[in-house]
Amino acid sequence: MLYIVPSPIGNLQDITFRALEVLKKVDLILAEDTRNSSRLLNHYQIIKPLSPYHQHNEHKVLRHLVDQLLQGKLMALLTDAGTPGVSDPAFLLVRECIKAGVKVETLPGATAFVPALVNSGLPMQRFSFEGFLPLKKGRQTLLKQLAQDPRTLVFYESPMRLVKTLEDFMSYFGEDRQCCVSRELTKIYEENQRGSLREVCEYFRDKGVKGEIVLVVAGSEGSKKDRKRWARRPSSGRTDIRKSWDGEGEEEEENDEEGNA
């Protein structure tokens, strides 16, 4: 059996009792970074074997892990922060386990984008989680599409690229579009900066940026016709194939980003 176990995104107390029980009973813990996971396990005095599982080795170890699970081994997948599979490794292993008939159980728990979305003060009835934007291929096409999306948009971003991304958003969405940048959620220096894209961009351009970033942007007000057209689209998170209104698809380049899940 495979357990997907969310880990704290900053404050070590943000882990469930159930998650701790699972980590104590499994035979092996798969860790995105064994050093980071060791700090969490040591804090709760959990001693279990750790094995690395990350984006650079997941294809190589996949078949071996599934074979062990089929033999009855209990495993837990733990990423550096947040819920595995949300901008972190998990998808390949979960898919192969399902194909092989291995039971997968995902525990509820910490993830960065939910508190950032709620704390933004922007509408939450419909939203689109976009994760990390493509760095080059498909970026402009995607931004043109998202500029018309009436749903609230949620992104992860690197502190080194935040200002550049806000500048891109101003170009495509307009300077007055409302947003909220949440930085270092659940940590001592947590910060939530709200305002127009122009105001928030100027703030971080002057101050500088450190820490993990979640960027929430208000949706397009658009025309009544456009809003009805988008309302008929299924509400879902980001996928590798993005379809425009006329049904044409463009394959997007997957980003090698970690953390902030």
Secondary structure, DSSP 8 states (H G I E B T S, - for coil): -EEEE-B-SS-TT-S-HHHHHHHHH-SEEEESSHHHHHHHHHHTT----EEE--TTTHHHHHHHHHHHHHTT--EEEE-SSB-TTSSSS-HHHHHHHHHHT--EEE-----SHHHHHHHHTS--SSEEEEEE--SSTTHHHHHHHHTT--SEEEEEE-TTTHHHHHHHHHHHH-TT-EEEEEESTTSTT-EEEEEEHHHHHHHHHHH---S-EEEEE------HHHHHHHHTS------SEEE-TTS-EEE-------S--
